[in-house]
Amino acid sequence: MYPGVETWNPLAGACLHECSYCSTNALKRYPVIQCKYSGEIRLDYKALGKNLGKGKTIFVVAQNDLFAEGVPFDFIAQIFGQCYRYDNTYLFQTKNPERFIDCFKLFPEKTILCTTIESNRRYRQMGNTPLPINRATAMRFLADFKKQVTIEPIMDFDTNELVDLIAMIQPDSVNIGADSKHNHLPEPSKEKLLELIEELGKFTVIDQKRNLNRLLK
């Protein structure tokens, strides 16, 4: 998902957010993925015990959401404990950043906190996730760590409102990407997307993913 960033997935079970466009669902055509990401949330102890090395940037739980409501705090604590054993930078991304606040004092020193905000609007495809305004509000109160926002898959939005949400967070960078799994999502026009990129570029660094080119043609 992010160039130069490794992934580590010690959390198994079906994601509790149930977004219709979940990238993990697209991988469930492979039996091993279907098995790992079905059923109740649980730890994958083989993955949990992995030697994480050092000097890397690692996206922790890239195929699930570690901070979704219903993930036991003990699971989060055990995963943090493994992070502490290895000198890396750890990227934690969630659609429920309010739990970042609950865990704030437990994060490893070299941590990047990221939330997904696909739009300022609420769409049924977002499943059980918190409202975008709630995600932005929670991120607003987080300091001391580098912060990122991912707008992927981007859905149709109201420009001023979405810019205000992102500005509230004061992220170090924003990643923007499009739906690449043919999920038939409501998407913005080229003109609206270019306006968003211009406005966000006034206060943060923009990383445009290659799959965004489809919307910019």
N, C-alpha and C positions, 0 to 999 in steps of 0.2 A: 504493500500500500504506500509506503514511503521509501524512496530510494536510499540505500545505505543503512537501512534500519532492519535489524533482524526481528523475527517474531518468536514468541515463546507462549505456549498455550497449555498451562497446567489446569485449566478449568474446563470440565466436560459437562455434558447435558444440554438440553434445548434452551436457547436464550429466552429469558423471561419477558423480553420486550416484544417479541413476535412481530417485528417489522416485516412487511411483505417483500421487501427488496433485499433482505439480509444476504450478504455475500456468502455466508456459510451455507445457506440453503441451496445455493447454486452448486455447491461442491458435494452435496449429499448424494449425487449420482455415484460417488465412489463409496463402496460398502464400509470402508474403514472410517470415513468421515461421518456417514450415516449413523454408525454405531456410536462413535464418540459424542456426537452432538444431538443425541436423542435421549429422552427420559429425563429424570430428575437431575438438577444441578448437583455436581459432585466434583471432587478433585481427581485429577489424573495423576496418580502418585508416581508413575514412571516419568512423566514429563516434569513433575514437581522436583524430582531429584536430579534433574539435568545439571551438568557442569556448565555454568553460563559464561565462563571465561572472564576476560577483563578488557577494558578499553573499548567496549562496544556501546551502541545505542540499541536498546531492546524494547520493542512494543510488547508489553505484557498483556496477555489474554486478547490477542488480535481477533480471534474468531468467536468471541462471546462478549458479554459485558460484566466485568468483575464487580461493578458497583450497582447493578440493578437491584431494586428492592426484592428481597427474597433470597439473595445470595448470603449465606451465613457469614457473620463477621469473622468467625474462626477460620474460614477458608481464605478470606482476605489477609488475615494476620499470618497464616502459614506461607502464603505466597510472598508477602513482604519479607518474612524471615529468610527465605531463600535469596531474595534480592540483596539483602544485607551481607550475604556471604561473598558476594562478587562485586568488584569495583567497576561498575558500568553506569551509564546513564539510562534511566528507565522512563519510557513513555507510557502513561496511563491515560486511556481514552474511554469516555463514557457518555451516555445520553442521560445520565442521572447524576450530575456533578454535585448535587446536594450532599451525597455521601462522601465526596472528597472532603467536605468540611468536617464530617465526623471522624475521618481518618487522618486529618491534616498533620498531626504531630508524629504520625507513624511512617510517613513517606521517607524513602531513602534520600540522602542529601542531594544527589544528582538526579532530580526528577523533572519531567516535563508533564504538565497537566493539560489535557485536551478534551474538548467536548465537540459533539456533532450538532450542528444546527443547519438542517437542510433547507429551511425557509422560516420566515417569521410566522407563517400560517400553520394551522393544524390540519393535517390530512389523515384520512383513515388508514393510509398505508404505513403511518408511523407507529401503528400498534399500540402498545401499552406504555409508550415513552412519556416522560413529562413534557409539558408545553415548552416550546422554544423560549418563551419569556422566562419561565422558571429556570431553565438551564443557564441562560445568560445571567440572571440575577445571582444564582449560586456562584458562578465563575467570577462575578464582579468582586466578591469578598475574599477571593484567594490571592495571597501575595507570597513573596519569597521564592516562588518557583517560576520558571519559564512557562508561559501559557500559549496554547495554540487553539485554533478553531478549524474544524473540518466542515466544509459545506459540500458534502457528498453523500448520496447523489443529490445534486441541487434540484429543487422543485420550484415551481413558479412562486413568486414572492412580490411583496410591495417594497420598492427600493428603499425609500426613506426609513421605513420601519425595520427592515433587515439591517441596514447600515447602523441604525441606532442600537440594535441588539449587540452587534459585533463591537461597536465602539464602547459599549458599556463594559465589555470584558477586558478591553485594552490588551489584546493578544499580541505576542511577539511576531506571529505569522498566521496566515490564513491559507488553507489548502482548499482549492475549488475543483470539484470533479463532477462528471455527469454519470448518469445511469448507463452502465455498460452491459447490463444483463437482460435487456429487453423486458423491463417490468411495466412498461406503459404508464409511466409516471407523468403527472402534469409538469411541464417544463417551461422555463422562461424563453422569451424571444431573444434573438441575437442582440438586438438593440438594448434590451433591458439588462442583459448579462454584461455587455460592455460598459454600461453605465455603472453597474454594481462594482465591477473591477476598478473602474476609475475612482469611484468614491472611496472604496476600501483602501486603495493605494495611497490615499492622502495621509493615512495614519498607521499603516502596518505593511508588512511584506506579504506579497501575494505569490503563491505557488500554484500555477495552473497545470493541472494534470492533463496528459495527452488526450484522455477520453473527452475532454471539454471541447476539442476541436470540432466534434460533430455538431455542437450547438452554435459554433462560431462561423460556420461556413456561410 
